[in-house]
Amino acid sequence: MFGWGKKKDAKSDKKQQPKVELVKVEVPFENPPVTSKPPAEKSLTKEQRAKYTEVLKHFQDESLELPITEKHAAGDEKRALSHDEKAWLTRECLLRYLRATKWVVHDAISRIEGSISWRREFGIDNYLDESKNIVTPALVEEESRTGKEVVLGFDNDARPCLYLKPGRQNTKSSFRQVQFLVWTLERTIDFMRPGQDSLTLLIDFLQHPELKSQVEVSKVPPLNVGRQVLHILQTHYPERLGKALLTNIPFLGWGFLKLIHPFIDPLTREKIIYDEPFIKYCPSEQLDKDFEGSVDFEYNHDVYYNTLVEMAEKKRKHYINRFDKFGALIGLSEVDLRGEGDEITIPIGTHAGDDKLVSEKTTTTTTEEPSEEKENSSQDAEVVIEETVEDKQVEKLAEQTAEKLTV
């Protein structure tokens, strides 16, 4: 009725798996294994490229000011985009919202502006200065003590994995639980590698009786909390979910999933996989032994939590340092911001497949007289592109980027 996968016999699956040598792990993996690689990015159509350029130009407007709360009225306080908000407004960010809104420019702009206002209000809009955020490691640490949400490893497509374990719940239902989930989502995003901007959720409902004595908690989240979390994920983290793998779902859990199911976006439903072995989607060398992997991971809060905070902070510093190095401009690519090279590989206003399009255009004009622009041709020279309206916009954006980088 809900289009969910059939339950599989976990015991029979495990019997068929060869015995693997376990490796003791207490902290997050820094990088995915060499066998895990992001899939190639799909090329945009000419129409999609033009719509992207329109959204980009909207947020490049220096006079743009946005409210400081998600819900607001006319006359409420507004402020200009901060340095860190410009770093958040990457090429991939704009594309995620465009895809989520089915390439309707007005809707994408509205959703992005709403997310910026929400991030300000929620208190996660500063990358490095924790004193300016509401949601901090200190605020949510109590929620982390039993390892109910853990960033650990990468899947086969190099997506960072976030384990959610409701059975290890250690606190009563509160808004701080929502804050903790958002905080762990942000930390999972910190671990993303160049070319991959989505994550995988590994949700294990297995109960842990040994934790029951700590606090009397519900086995499944209250419906209102579930809907609140769902709203945040679908509204402010569009296209961030690559896959969600669920296992050990109890009777009450199925009831909760049926209640929450109508509120799940159809595109999100397609990414949810029920009761299939995690080993099908994650490399053994970075998968917890509880799910047929070779990682012997036992949550030790004193070791894991501080290490996660330090590793994530180091990755954010790397990201911001490269953002500043490349001009602190809206529309830079996460491929470059998370990468290592000294040069920009995806200039502002360009996309995957642009080289192919340019090559096709220039091949058809090889018999024409050389243009004046080709006088300065070199390895770094610009290719003369057929002057469509969209190409003129891209050229202008490139010129603006070059001017700012040379200041």
C-alpha positions as CSV (number, residue, x, y, z in Angstrom):
1,M,0.0,0.0,0.0
2,F,2.8,2.4,0.8
3,G,5.3,1.1,-1.8
4,W,7.7,0.0,0.8
5,G,10.2,-2.9,0.3
6,K,9.4,-6.3,1.6
7,K,11.1,-7.4,4.9
8,K,14.0,-9.7,4.3
9,D,15.2,-12.5,6.5
10,A,18.2,-10.9,8.2
11,K,19.3,-14.1,9.8
12,S,19.5,-16.0,6.5
13,D,21.4,-13.1,4.9
14,K,24.0,-13.1,7.7
15,K,24.6,-16.8,7.3
16,Q,25.6,-16.3,3.7
17,Q,28.1,-13.6,4.5
18,P,31.8,-14.7,4.9
19,K,33.5,-14.0,8.1
20,V,35.4,-10.7,8.0
21,E,38.3,-9.4,10.2
22,L,37.0,-6.6,12.4
23,V,38.9,-3.3,12.7
24,K,38.5,-1.3,16.0
25,V,37.3,2.3,15.3
26,E,36.3,5.0,17.8
27,V,36.2,8.2,15.7
28,P,34.7,9.2,12.3
29,F,36.5,8.3,9.1
30,E,38.2,11.3,7.5
31,N,37.6,10.2,3.9
32,P,35.7,7.5,1.9
33,P,37.6,4.4,0.7
34,V,39.1,4.6,-2.8
35,T,36.4,2.4,-4.1
36,S,33.7,4.9,-3.2
37,K,33.3,7.6,-5.8
38,P,30.5,10.2,-6.5
39,P,28.5,9.6,-9.7
40,A,29.2,12.0,-12.6
41,E,27.1,15.2,-12.5
42,K,24.4,15.4,-15.1
43,S,24.6,18.2,-17.7
44,L,22.1,21.0,-17.6
45,T,19.9,21.9,-20.5
46,K,20.1,25.3,-22.1
47,E,16.9,26.3,-20.3
48,Q,18.1,25.1,-16.9
49,R,21.4,27.0,-17.3
50,A,19.5,30.2,-18.1
51,K,17.3,29.7,-15.0
52,Y,20.3,29.0,-12.8
53,T,21.9,32.3,-14.0
54,E,18.7,34.2,-13.1
55,V,18.7,32.8,-9.6
56,L,22.5,33.5,-9.3
57,K,22.1,37.2,-10.4
58,H,19.3,37.7,-7.8
59,F,21.5,36.7,-4.9
60,Q,24.5,38.6,-6.3
61,D,22.6,41.9,-5.8
62,E,24.5,43.7,-3.1
63,S,21.4,45.6,-2.0
64,L,19.5,42.4,-1.1
65,E,18.3,42.2,2.5
66,L,16.4,39.3,4.1
67,P,14.3,38.9,7.3
68,I,16.0,37.4,10.4
69,T,13.1,35.0,11.1
70,E,11.4,32.3,8.9
71,K,7.9,33.7,9.6
72,H,7.8,37.4,9.3
73,A,5.6,40.4,8.5
74,A,6.2,43.6,6.6
75,G,8.4,46.0,8.5
76,D,10.2,43.2,10.4
77,E,14.0,43.5,10.8
78,K,16.1,42.6,7.7
79,R,19.8,42.5,7.1
80,A,22.2,42.0,4.2
81,L,23.9,38.7,3.4
82,S,26.8,37.9,5.7
83,H,30.1,36.6,4.7
84,D,29.2,33.1,5.8
85,E,25.8,33.2,4.1
86,K,27.5,34.0,0.9
87,A,29.7,31.0,1.4
88,W,26.6,28.9,1.9
89,L,25.2,30.2,-1.4
90,T,27.2,27.9,-3.6
91,R,26.6,26.8,-7.2
92,E,25.4,23.4,-5.9
93,C,23.1,25.1,-3.3
94,L,21.3,27.1,-5.9
95,L,20.9,23.9,-8.1
96,R,19.5,21.9,-5.2
97,Y,16.7,24.4,-4.6
98,L,16.1,24.7,-8.4
99,R,15.7,20.9,-8.7
100,A,13.5,20.8,-5.6
101,T,11.2,23.4,-7.0
102,K,11.1,21.7,-10.5
103,W,13.1,24.6,-12.0
104,V,10.6,27.3,-11.2
105,V,12.8,30.3,-10.6
106,H,10.5,32.3,-8.4
107,D,9.9,29.3,-6.1
108,A,13.6,28.5,-5.9
109,I,14.4,32.1,-4.9
110,S,11.6,32.1,-2.3
111,R,12.8,28.8,-0.8
112,I,16.4,29.9,-0.6
113,E,15.5,33.2,1.0
114,G,13.3,31.3,3.5
115,S,16.1,28.9,4.4
116,I,18.5,31.8,5.0
117,S,16.0,33.4,7.3
118,W,15.4,30.1,9.0
119,R,19.1,29.5,9.5
120,R,19.4,32.9,11.1
121,E,16.5,32.2,13.5
122,F,17.5,28.6,14.3
123,G,21.0,29.7,15.0
124,I,23.3,27.9,12.6
125,D,24.3,30.7,10.2
126,N,27.9,31.1,11.3
127,Y,30.5,28.6,10.1
128,L,33.4,29.3,12.5
129,D,32.4,31.6,15.3
130,E,30.3,29.4,17.6
131,S,29.7,32.3,20.0
132,K,27.3,33.7,17.4
133,N,25.3,30.5,16.9
134,I,22.4,29.3,19.1
135,V,23.0,25.6,18.3
136,T,26.5,24.8,19.6
137,P,28.4,21.6,20.6
138,A,27.9,22.6,24.2
139,L,24.1,23.0,23.8
140,V,23.5,19.6,22.3
141,E,26.2,17.5,23.9
142,E,23.8,15.9,26.5
143,E,21.8,14.5,23.6
144,S,24.9,12.8,22.2
145,R,26.0,10.8,25.2
146,T,24.6,7.4,24.2
147,G,25.5,7.6,20.5
148,K,22.0,7.8,19.1
149,E,23.2,10.0,16.2
150,V,26.6,9.2,14.8
151,V,28.6,10.4,11.8
152,L,30.6,7.4,10.6
153,G,31.9,6.3,7.2
154,F,30.8,6.8,3.6
155,D,28.5,4.8,1.3
156,N,29.4,3.4,-2.1
157,D,28.8,6.8,-3.8
158,A,31.0,8.6,-1.3
159,R,28.1,10.0,0.6
160,P,28.9,10.6,4.3
161,C,26.7,8.3,6.5
162,L,24.7,9.5,9.5
163,Y,23.5,6.7,11.8
164,L,20.2,7.4,13.6
165,K,19.4,5.0,16.5
166,P,16.1,5.8,18.2
167,G,16.6,2.8,20.5
168,R,19.5,4.6,22.1
169,Q,17.4,7.6,23.1
170,N,18.5,9.1,26.4
171,T,16.4,12.2,26.8
172,K,12.7,13.1,26.9
173,S,11.1,14.7,23.9
174,S,12.1,18.4,23.6
175,F,13.1,21.0,21.0
176,R,16.8,20.3,21.9
177,Q,16.4,16.9,20.2
178,V,15.5,18.7,17.0
179,Q,18.5,21.0,17.5
180,F,20.7,18.0,17.9
181,L,19.5,16.4,14.7
182,V,20.1,19.6,12.8
183,W,23.5,20.0,14.3
184,T,24.5,16.4,13.3
185,L,23.1,17.0,9.8
186,E,25.4,20.1,9.5
187,R,28.4,18.0,10.8
188,T,27.6,15.3,8.2
189,I,27.6,18.0,5.5
190,D,31.0,19.1,6.7
191,F,32.3,15.6,5.8
192,M,31.1,15.8,2.2
193,R,33.8,15.4,-0.5
194,P,34.2,17.3,-3.7
195,G,31.5,16.2,-6.2
196,Q,29.1,14.8,-3.6
197,D,26.5,17.0,-1.9
198,S,24.1,14.5,-0.5
199,L,24.2,12.1,2.5
200,T,22.9,8.7,3.5
201,L,20.8,8.1,6.6
202,L,21.2,4.6,8.3
203,I,18.3,4.3,10.7
204,D,18.3,1.4,13.1
205,F,15.3,1.0,15.4
206,L,16.9,-1.8,17.5
207,Q,16.0,-1.3,21.1
208,H,18.7,-1.2,23.8
209,P,17.3,-2.3,27.2
210,E,20.5,-1.4,28.9
211,L,19.8,2.3,28.3
212,K,16.2,2.2,29.6
213,S,17.1,2.9,33.2
214,Q,18.6,6.2,32.3
215,V,15.4,7.9,31.4
216,E,11.8,6.9,30.5
217,V,11.5,7.7,26.8
218,S,9.2,6.7,24.0
219,K,10.4,4.1,21.5
220,V,9.4,6.3,18.6
221,P,9.3,10.1,18.3
222,P,5.9,11.9,18.9
223,L,4.1,12.7,15.6
224,N,4.4,16.5,16.1
225,V,8.2,16.1,16.4
226,G,8.3,13.9,13.4
227,R,6.4,16.4,11.3
228,Q,8.7,19.2,12.5
229,V,11.8,17.3,11.6
230,L,10.3,16.4,8.2
231,H,9.5,20.0,7.5
232,I,13.0,21.1,8.3
233,L,14.6,18.3,6.1
234,Q,12.3,18.8,3.1
235,T,12.2,22.6,3.3
236,H,15.7,23.6,4.3
237,Y,17.8,20.6,3.2
238,P,16.4,19.9,-0.2
239,E,18.2,17.3,-2.3
240,R,20.5,16.6,0.6
241,L,19.2,13.0,1.1
242,G,20.8,10.5,-1.2
243,K,19.4,7.4,0.5
244,A,17.7,6.5,3.8
245,L,18.1,2.9,4.9
246,L,15.8,1.6,7.7
247,T,16.1,-1.6,9.6
248,N,14.9,-3.4,12.8
249,I,11.6,-1.5,12.5
250,P,9.3,-2.5,15.5
251,F,5.5,-2.7,15.3
252,L,5.1,0.8,16.8
253,G,7.7,2.1,14.3
254,W,5.7,0.9,11.4
255,G,2.7,2.7,12.9
256,F,4.7,5.9,13.1
257,L,5.9,5.6,9.6
258,K,2.4,5.1,8.3
259,L,1.3,8.2,10.1
260,I,4.2,10.3,8.8
261,H,4.1,8.8,5.3
262,P,1.5,11.3,3.8
263,F,3.8,14.2,4.7
264,I,6.8,12.8,2.9
265,D,7.5,14.4,-0.5
266,P,7.1,11.8,-3.3
267,L,10.8,12.3,-4.4
268,T,11.9,11.7,-0.9
269,R,9.9,8.5,-0.6
270,E,11.8,7.0,-3.6
271,K,15.0,7.3,-1.6
272,I,13.8,5.4,1.4
273,I,14.7,1.7,1.5
274,Y,13.2,-0.6,4.1
275,D,14.8,-3.7,5.7
276,E,17.5,-4.3,3.1
277,P,21.1,-5.2,4.1
278,F,23.1,-2.0,4.6
279,I,26.1,-3.9,3.1
280,K,24.5,-3.5,-0.3
281,Y,24.9,0.2,-0.2
282,C,28.0,0.8,2.0
283,P,31.6,-0.6,1.8
284,S,32.4,-3.2,4.4
285,E,35.6,-1.4,5.6
286,Q,33.5,1.6,6.7
287,L,30.3,-0.1,7.8
288,D,29.4,-0.9,11.4
289,K,29.8,-4.7,12.3
290,D,26.1,-4.6,13.5
291,F,25.2,-4.3,9.8
292,E,27.6,-6.9,8.4
293,G,30.5,-4.5,8.0
294,S,34.1,-4.9,9.3
295,V,34.1,-1.8,11.6
296,D,34.1,-2.7,15.3
297,F,32.6,0.6,16.6
298,E,31.6,1.0,20.2
299,Y,30.4,4.5,21.0
300,N,32.7,6.2,23.6
301,H,31.4,9.7,24.1
302,D,34.6,11.0,25.7
303,V,36.6,10.0,22.6
304,Y,34.1,10.3,19.8
305,Y,32.3,13.6,20.4
306,N,35.2,16.0,20.8
307,T,37.0,14.4,17.9
308,L,33.9,14.9,15.7
309,V,33.7,18.5,16.7
310,E,37.4,19.1,16.0
311,M,37.4,17.2,12.6
312,A,34.3,19.1,11.5
313,E,35.7,22.5,12.5
314,K,38.9,21.7,10.6
315,K,36.9,20.9,7.5
316,R,34.8,24.1,7.8
317,K,38.0,26.2,8.1
318,H,39.3,24.6,5.0
319,Y,36.1,25.4,3.2
320,I,36.0,29.1,4.4
321,N,39.7,29.6,3.7
322,R,39.2,28.5,0.1
323,F,36.1,30.6,-0.2
324,D,38.1,33.7,0.8
325,K,41.0,32.6,-1.5
326,F,38.7,32.5,-4.5
327,G,37.2,35.9,-3.9
328,A,34.4,35.2,-1.3
329,L,31.9,35.2,-4.1
330,I,28.4,33.9,-4.3
331,G,28.1,31.0,-6.8
332,L,31.5,29.3,-6.2
333,S,31.4,25.6,-6.5
334,E,31.5,23.2,-3.6
335,V,33.9,21.1,-5.7
336,D,36.4,23.9,-5.4
337,L,35.6,24.9,-1.8
338,R,36.0,21.3,-0.6
339,G,38.9,20.5,-2.9
340,E,42.7,21.0,-2.7
341,G,43.8,22.6,-6.0
342,D,45.1,26.1,-6.3
343,E,42.9,27.0,-9.3
344,I,39.1,27.2,-9.7
345,T,37.9,24.2,-11.7
346,I,34.3,25.3,-12.1
347,P,34.2,29.1,-12.7
348,I,31.1,31.0,-11.5
349,G,28.3,30.7,-14.0
350,T,29.5,27.5,-15.6
351,H,28.4,23.8,-15.2
352,A,29.3,20.2,-15.9
353,G,29.1,19.6,-19.6
354,D,29.9,23.2,-20.6
355,D,33.2,22.2,-22.1
356,K,31.4,19.7,-24.4
357,L,28.9,22.3,-25.5
358,V,31.7,24.8,-26.2
359,S,33.7,22.2,-28.1
360,E,30.7,21.3,-30.3
361,K,30.1,25.0,-31.1
362,T,33.8,25.8,-31.9
363,T,34.1,22.6,-34.1
364,T,31.3,23.9,-36.3
365,T,33.1,27.2,-36.9
366,T,36.7,26.0,-37.5
367,T,36.6,27.2,-41.1
368,E,35.7,30.8,-40.1
369,E,38.2,33.7,-39.9
370,P,39.9,33.9,-36.5
371,S,38.3,36.5,-34.3
372,E,40.3,39.2,-32.5
373,E,39.6,37.6,-29.1
374,K,41.9,34.6,-30.1
375,E,45.0,36.8,-30.2
376,N,45.5,36.1,-26.5
377,S,44.9,32.4,-26.7
378,S,46.8,30.2,-24.3
379,Q,46.0,27.4,-21.9
380,D,44.1,29.8,-19.8
381,A,42.4,31.7,-22.6
382,E,38.7,31.9,-22.9
383,V,36.9,30.1,-25.7
384,V,34.7,32.3,-27.9
385,I,31.2,31.1,-27.4
386,E,28.2,31.6,-29.7
387,E,26.5,34.7,-28.4
388,T,23.2,33.5,-27.2
389,V,21.4,35.6,-24.4
390,E,22.4,33.0,-21.9
391,D,26.1,32.9,-23.0
392,K,26.3,36.7,-22.6
393,Q,25.1,36.4,-19.1
394,V,27.7,33.7,-18.3
395,E,30.4,35.8,-19.9
396,K,29.4,38.8,-17.8
397,L,29.5,36.8,-14.6
398,A,32.9,35.5,-15.5
399,E,34.2,39.0,-16.1
400,Q,32.8,40.2,-12.8
401,T,34.4,37.2,-11.0
402,A,37.8,38.0,-12.6
403,E,37.6,41.6,-11.6
404,K,36.9,40.7,-8.0
405,L,39.7,38.1,-7.9
406,T,42.3,40.6,-9.1
407,V,41.3,43.3,-6.5
